[in-house]
Amino acid sequence: MFIGEVEFEESQLEDKNCHYLRLNIETLSDNDKEFITKNLLEISSGRDSDLSTKSEAIELVDYLSRLDINKRNGAVAEFLLICILREKGFSQEYCFKNLEENSAKKGFDGLVFKNNQFWLVESKSTQINHMNSHRNTIYRAYTGLEKQLSGANKKITIRGVMHIIIRKLLGHLED
């Protein structure tokens, strides 16, 4: 894979404003590894992290090793999606990891900003030869976001919104 060459595909959901990526990742290129190393701290812990890249890498490997295969695939998919979006010029306005619990976040994966527009980020992963269709996987991601934004899960929605408001108040986002 080369992160810089990934392209968005049109939505398979009629009348829905979403874009998606469909990737089959077997290996990472040297450029991808360099990009990840260079951006690891900001991706995982945010712009103000005081960890070293080595410490962050150790924490990430430790975190991933504790997960079962399905959750690990999901976490890797989310991490690579952040890398792709950053490479495409999106500003990452969230951390990969849940800073309070040093675990996976609850709710939608994150928020990115580009061209004066906010984009909600949701990643899903499946294994090769899995019975889920791409359309079904996209549908699950979209309906999950839809439920959260409608307030069906108020605790998760409020937590995500509070993170955004705090970052805005601290001046990390432009008006």
C-alpha positions as CSV (number, residue, x, y, z in Angstrom):
1,M,0.0,0.0,0.0
2,F,1.1,3.6,-0.5
3,I,-0.9,6.0,1.7
4,G,-0.6,8.8,-0.8
5,E,-2.2,6.9,-3.6
6,V,-5.4,5.9,-1.9
7,E,-8.6,7.4,-3.5
8,F,-12.1,7.8,-2.0
9,E,-14.9,6.0,-3.8
10,E,-18.5,7.2,-4.3
11,S,-21.1,6.2,-1.7
12,Q,-22.9,2.9,-2.3
13,L,-25.8,4.3,-0.2
14,E,-28.4,6.2,-2.2
15,D,-28.9,9.9,-1.3
16,K,-26.3,9.8,1.5
17,N,-23.5,12.3,1.8
18,C,-20.5,9.9,2.6
19,H,-17.3,8.9,1.0
20,Y,-15.5,5.6,1.7
21,L,-12.2,3.8,1.1
22,R,-12.0,0.1,0.3
23,L,-8.5,-1.3,0.9
24,N,-6.9,-4.7,0.9
25,I,-3.7,-4.1,2.9
26,E,-1.1,-6.8,2.9
27,T,2.1,-4.8,3.5
28,L,3.1,-1.2,4.1
29,S,5.6,0.5,1.9
30,D,8.8,2.1,3.2
31,N,7.1,5.5,2.6
32,D,4.1,4.4,4.7
33,K,6.3,3.3,7.5
34,E,8.2,6.6,7.4
35,F,4.9,8.5,7.4
36,I,3.6,6.6,10.4
37,T,6.9,7.1,12.3
38,K,6.8,10.8,11.6
39,N,3.2,11.2,12.6
40,L,2.8,8.6,15.4
41,L,2.8,11.0,18.3
42,E,0.1,13.4,17.0
43,I,-2.0,10.5,15.7
44,S,-2.1,8.6,18.9
45,S,-1.9,11.2,21.7
46,G,-2.5,14.5,20.1
47,R,-0.5,17.6,19.2
48,D,0.7,18.3,22.8
49,S,2.0,14.8,23.6
50,D,5.1,14.7,25.7
51,L,5.9,11.1,25.0
52,S,8.8,10.0,22.8
53,T,8.0,8.3,19.5
54,K,9.6,5.1,20.9
55,S,7.4,5.2,24.1
56,E,4.3,5.9,22.0
57,A,5.1,2.9,19.7
58,I,5.6,0.6,22.7
59,E,2.2,1.7,24.1
60,L,0.5,1.2,20.7
61,V,2.0,-2.3,20.3
62,D,1.1,-3.2,23.9
63,Y,-2.5,-1.9,23.3
64,L,-2.9,-3.9,20.0
65,S,-1.5,-7.1,21.6
66,R,-4.3,-7.0,24.2
67,L,-7.0,-7.0,21.6
68,D,-8.7,-10.0,20.0
69,I,-8.2,-10.3,16.2
70,N,-11.4,-8.5,15.2
71,K,-10.8,-5.6,17.5
72,R,-7.2,-5.4,16.5
73,N,-8.2,-5.3,12.8
74,G,-10.6,-2.5,13.6
75,A,-8.0,-0.6,15.5
76,V,-5.5,-0.9,12.7
77,A,-8.1,0.1,10.1
78,E,-8.9,3.2,12.2
79,F,-5.2,4.1,12.6
80,L,-4.5,3.7,8.8
81,L,-7.6,5.8,8.0
82,I,-6.1,8.6,10.1
83,C,-2.8,8.3,8.2
84,I,-4.6,8.4,4.9
85,L,-6.7,11.4,5.8
86,R,-3.7,13.3,7.2
87,E,-1.8,12.6,3.9
88,K,-4.8,13.9,2.0
89,G,-4.6,17.2,3.8
90,F,-7.3,16.7,6.5
91,S,-6.5,18.1,10.0
92,Q,-7.0,15.5,12.6
93,E,-9.0,17.0,15.5
94,Y,-9.0,14.0,17.8
95,C,-6.7,11.4,19.2
96,F,-6.5,7.7,18.1
97,K,-6.6,6.5,21.6
98,N,-8.9,7.3,24.5
99,L,-6.7,9.4,26.6
100,E,-8.7,9.0,29.8
101,E,-8.7,5.2,29.6
102,N,-5.8,4.4,27.3
103,S,-8.2,2.2,25.3
104,A,-10.4,2.4,22.3
105,K,-12.8,5.3,22.0
106,K,-16.5,4.9,22.3
107,G,-18.7,6.4,19.7
108,F,-17.6,7.6,16.2
109,D,-13.9,7.4,15.5
110,G,-13.2,11.0,15.1
111,L,-13.4,14.4,13.5
112,V,-11.3,15.9,10.7
113,F,-11.3,19.3,9.1
114,K,-10.5,20.4,5.6
115,N,-11.6,23.4,3.4
116,N,-13.7,24.9,6.2
117,Q,-15.7,21.7,6.5
118,F,-15.8,19.2,9.4
119,W,-16.0,15.5,8.5
120,L,-17.0,12.7,10.9
121,V,-14.8,9.7,10.7
122,E,-15.9,6.1,11.1
123,S,-13.9,3.0,10.2
124,K,-15.0,-0.5,9.8
125,S,-12.9,-3.5,8.9
126,T,-13.5,-7.0,7.7
127,Q,-11.2,-9.9,7.0
128,I,-10.5,-11.3,3.6
129,N,-13.2,-13.9,2.6
130,H,-15.5,-12.6,5.3
131,M,-19.2,-12.9,4.4
132,N,-20.0,-9.2,5.0
133,S,-20.5,-7.3,1.7
134,H,-18.8,-3.9,1.3
135,R,-22.3,-2.4,1.0
136,N,-23.3,-3.9,4.3
137,T,-20.1,-2.7,6.0
138,I,-20.7,0.8,4.7
139,Y,-24.3,0.7,5.8
140,R,-23.2,-0.3,9.3
141,A,-20.8,2.6,9.5
142,Y,-23.3,5.1,8.2
143,T,-26.2,3.9,10.4
144,G,-23.9,3.9,13.5
145,L,-23.0,7.6,12.9
146,E,-26.7,8.4,12.2
147,K,-27.8,6.9,15.5
148,Q,-25.1,8.7,17.5
149,L,-25.9,12.1,15.8
150,S,-29.6,11.6,16.4
151,G,-28.9,11.3,20.1
152,A,-29.8,7.7,20.4
153,N,-26.7,7.2,22.5
154,K,-26.5,10.5,24.4
155,K,-23.5,9.5,26.5
156,I,-21.2,8.8,23.5
157,T,-22.5,11.8,21.6
158,I,-21.9,14.2,24.5
159,R,-18.4,12.8,25.1
160,G,-17.4,13.4,21.5
161,V,-18.9,16.9,21.4
162,M,-17.2,17.9,24.6
163,H,-13.9,16.8,23.2
164,I,-14.5,19.1,20.2
165,I,-15.6,22.0,22.3
166,I,-12.6,21.8,24.6
167,R,-10.2,21.7,21.7
168,K,-12.0,24.7,20.2
169,L,-11.8,26.7,23.4
170,L,-8.1,25.9,23.6
171,G,-7.6,27.4,20.2
172,H,-6.8,24.3,18.2
173,L,-9.5,24.9,15.6
174,E,-10.0,28.0,13.5
175,D,-13.4,29.9,13.7
